[in-house]
Amino acid sequence: MRLSVNVSFSYGSRRVLRDVAFSAERGELIAVIGPNGAGKSTLLKCISGILKPEGRVELDSLDVLSLPPRERARLIAYVPQSSYPEFNFTVREFVEMGTYFTGGSVDEALAKVGMLERGGESIMKLSGGEYQLVMIARALAQNPRVMLLDEPTSHLDINHALLVMELLSFLKEEKILIAVLHDLDLAIRYADRVIILSSGRKVWEGSVGELTPKILEGVYGSRFEFVEGKLGRGLIAALDSKPLNPL
C-alpha cells in the first residue's frame, strides 16, 4: 500500500504550498515538521480532500481527490487539532460518527485506544488526553487505509502525549500514518521518516537517523543538540539560540 502526493495550494493570490511531493507506505510513521506558517496543516487538508489542491494524491495509483467524499472517507481519515468538545455526546456516540460512511466497528476502534469501557461517558468529562484518544478512535472507526493527524499531542501533558505516540507506533503496522508534530523531540523519538516544510516548500526529507542538528538549525534558527537516553535519541534546543540563515 503506497500513498503518493504531489500538491500545490493557494489561498487566493497567496501561495501556501509549492510542489510538495513525497510518498508514504504502511509500516512507517511520517512526521511533518516545520516553523509556524510553513503549510503543515494545509498539506494534510489537501491530502484528505478538505481543500482542493493543484496536483495529485494517489493511493495505489487510485486518484483519491477525484473520488466522492463518501468513497474518499473509506480510504483516508483526518484527525484535526484537538479542541474542546462543544456538544454533550457520549464517547460511543462521538466515535459512531466515524462509521457513517464506512460502517466500521465502534467497539474495535474504542478497544484499540483503550476507551471501550468508557463508551457511555460524556465526552465533556474527559481530560484533554482522553478526548484526543477518542478523536483517534473516531478516525479508526472509518476503517481507513490512511490516517492524517494534525498535531495529535498538542496541549497534552507528557504522559498522554507519550500514550498517543505509542498508539501511533502500534497503528502504523496496519495504516499509512502521517502526523504534523509541533514537538520535535517526540518526532525524533517516534517517527521513522521526517518531512520538513518551510515557507510552503519541502526543504528536507529523510529518515530520523539522517536528521542532524544542522538541518534543524537551518530551518528553525535555533541551536539543537541530540542526546541519548533510556527512550532512545532525544533533542535539546539550546537556550542561547540565535537566528541562522534558512535553507
C-alpha positions in Angstrom: 0.0 0.0 0.0 1.5 3.3 -1.2 0.4 6.9 -1.0 1.9 9.3 -3.5 1.5 13.1 -3.0 2.4 16.0 -5.3 0.4 19.1 -4.5 0.4 22.9 -4.5 -2.2 25.2 -3.0 -3.1 28.8 -2.8 -5.5 30.9 -0.8 -6.4 33.4 -3.4 -3.2 35.0 -4.6 -1.2 33.7 -1.6 0.8 30.6 -2.4 0.8 28.3 0.6 2.2 25.1 -0.8 4.6 24.8 -3.7 5.1 21.4 -5.4 5.3 19.4 -2.2 5.9 15.8 -3.3 6.6 12.6 -1.3 5.4 9.0 -0.9 4.4 7.0 2.2 3.9 3.4 2.9 2.3 1.2 5.6 4.7 0.4 8.4 6.2 3.8 9.0 5.2 6.9 10.8 5.9 10.1 8.9 6.3 13.3 10.9 5.7 16.6 9.1 7.5 19.4 10.9 8.5 23.0 10.3 8.0 26.5 11.6 4.6 28.1 12.1 3.0 29.1 8.8 5.1 26.5 6.9 2.0 24.9 5.4 1.9 21.7 7.5 -1.8 21.7 8.4 -2.7 22.8 4.8 -0.8 19.9 3.4 -2.9 17.4 5.5 -6.1 19.1 4.4 -5.0 18.9 0.8 -4.2 15.2 1.1 -7.6 14.5 2.7 -9.5 16.4 0.1 -10.8 19.0 2.6 -9.0 21.5 0.4 -8.8 21.2 -3.3 -5.1 21.5 -4.3 -3.4 21.5 -7.7 -1.7 18.2 -8.4 -2.5 14.7 -7.4 -2.9 12.4 -4.4 -2.8 8.7 -5.3 -3.3 5.6 -3.2 -2.0 2.6 -5.1 -2.5 4.6 -8.4 -6.1 5.5 -7.5 -6.7 9.2 -7.9 -8.1 10.0 -4.4 -9.0 13.6 -5.0 -11.4 12.6 -7.8 -13.5 10.4 -5.6 -16.8 11.5 -4.0 -16.5 12.3 -0.3 -18.1 9.0 0.8 -15.6 7.0 -1.2 -12.7 9.1 0.0 -13.8 8.6 3.6 -13.3 4.9 3.2 -9.7 5.5 2.4 -8.4 8.5 4.3 -9.3 9.7 7.8 -8.3 13.2 9.1 -7.8 13.9 12.8 -7.8 17.7 13.3 -6.1 19.6 16.1 -7.8 18.8 19.3 -10.4 21.3 20.5 -12.7 21.3 23.5 -16.0 19.4 22.6 -19.0 21.6 22.0 -21.8 19.0 22.4 -22.6 16.5 25.1 -22.2 13.3 23.2 -21.3 10.1 24.8 -17.9 8.6 23.9 -19.7 5.9 21.9 -22.0 8.4 20.0 -19.0 10.5 19.1 -17.0 7.6 17.7 -20.0 6.3 15.9 -19.9 9.4 13.7 -16.8 7.9 12.0 -18.9 4.9 10.9 -21.5 7.0 9.0 -20.0 6.4 5.5 -18.0 3.3 6.2 -19.9 1.0 8.6 -16.8 0.4 10.7 -16.8 -1.1 14.2 -17.1 1.3 17.2 -16.1 -1.3 19.7 -13.0 -2.2 17.8 -12.0 1.4 17.5 -12.5 2.1 21.2 -10.7 -1.0 22.2 -7.6 0.0 20.2 -7.3 3.3 22.1 -8.2 1.7 25.5 -11.6 3.5 25.9 -14.0 0.6 25.3 -15.2 0.6 29.0 -15.9 4.3 28.9 -18.3 4.3 25.9 -21.2 5.5 27.9 -19.5 8.5 29.5 -19.9 12.1 28.3 -17.0 13.4 26.2 -17.5 16.7 28.2 -16.0 14.9 31.2 -12.9 13.6 29.5 -9.4 15.0 30.0 -7.6 16.5 27.1 -5.6 13.3 26.6 -8.6 11.1 26.8 -10.5 13.3 24.3 -7.6 13.0 21.9 -7.7 9.2 22.1 -11.5 9.4 21.3 -10.7 11.6 18.3 -8.3 9.0 17.1 -10.9 6.3 17.7 -13.5 8.1 15.6 -11.0 8.2 12.7 -10.2 4.4 13.3 -14.0 3.7 13.1 -13.8 4.8 9.5 -11.5 1.8 8.9 -9.3 3.9 6.6 -6.1 2.9 4.9 -4.5 6.3 5.6 -4.6 8.4 8.8 -3.7 12.0 8.8 -3.2 13.6 12.3 -2.7 17.3 12.8 -0.7 17.9 16.0 -2.2 14.9 17.9 -0.1 15.7 21.0 -0.8 19.5 21.2 -1.9 20.7 24.7 -1.4 17.3 26.2 0.7 16.5 29.3 3.8 14.3 28.7 2.1 11.1 29.9 -0.8 11.5 27.5 1.5 12.7 24.7 3.6 9.5 25.1 0.5 7.4 25.2 -0.7 8.9 21.9 2.7 8.4 20.2 2.8 4.8 21.5 -0.6 4.2 20.0 0.5 5.6 16.6 3.6 3.4 16.7 1.2 0.4 17.0 -1.2 1.6 14.4 1.5 2.2 11.7 1.7 -1.5 11.2 -1.8 -1.5 9.6 -2.2 2.0 8.3 -0.3 4.7 6.5 0.3 7.3 9.2 1.3 11.0 8.6 1.3 13.3 11.6 2.1 17.0 11.9 4.1 17.3 15.1 5.0 20.5 16.9 7.1 18.7 19.5 10.4 18.0 17.7 11.5 15.7 20.5 8.5 13.4 20.0 9.0 13.5 16.2 12.6 12.3 16.6 11.8 9.6 19.2 8.8 8.1 17.4 8.8 8.9 13.7 10.5 6.7 11.1 10.8 9.5 8.5 10.6 13.2 8.7 9.4 15.8 6.1 10.4 19.4 6.8 8.3 22.2 5.3 9.4 25.9 5.3 7.5 28.7 3.5 5.3 26.1 1.8 8.2 24.1 0.3 9.6 20.7 1.2 13.1 21.6 2.2 14.2 18.2 3.6 13.1 14.6 3.7 14.8 11.6 5.2 14.9 9.0 7.9 15.2 10.1 11.5 18.7 8.7 11.6 19.7 11.0 8.8 18.4 14.1 10.5 21.1 16.3 12.1 21.1 19.3 14.4 22.5 21.4 11.5 19.4 20.6 9.3 17.1 21.8 12.1 19.2 24.8 12.8 18.9 25.9 9.2 15.1 25.8 9.3 14.3 27.0 12.9 17.1 29.4 13.5 17.9 27.7 16.9 20.8 25.7 18.2 20.0 22.0 18.7 21.7 19.0 20.3 20.8 15.3 20.1 21.2 13.3 23.3 20.9 9.6 24.0 18.6 8.4 26.8 16.5 5.5 28.0 13.9 6.2 25.4 16.4 6.5 22.6 17.7 9.6 20.8 16.2 12.8 22.0 16.5 16.5 21.2 17.5 19.6 23.2 17.1 23.1 21.9 19.8 25.4 23.4 18.6 28.4 25.3 21.2 30.7 23.8 19.8 30.1 20.3 20.1 32.8 17.7 18.8 33.3 14.1 20.6 31.4 11.4 20.3 31.6 7.7 17.3 29.5 6.5 17.7 26.7 4.0 
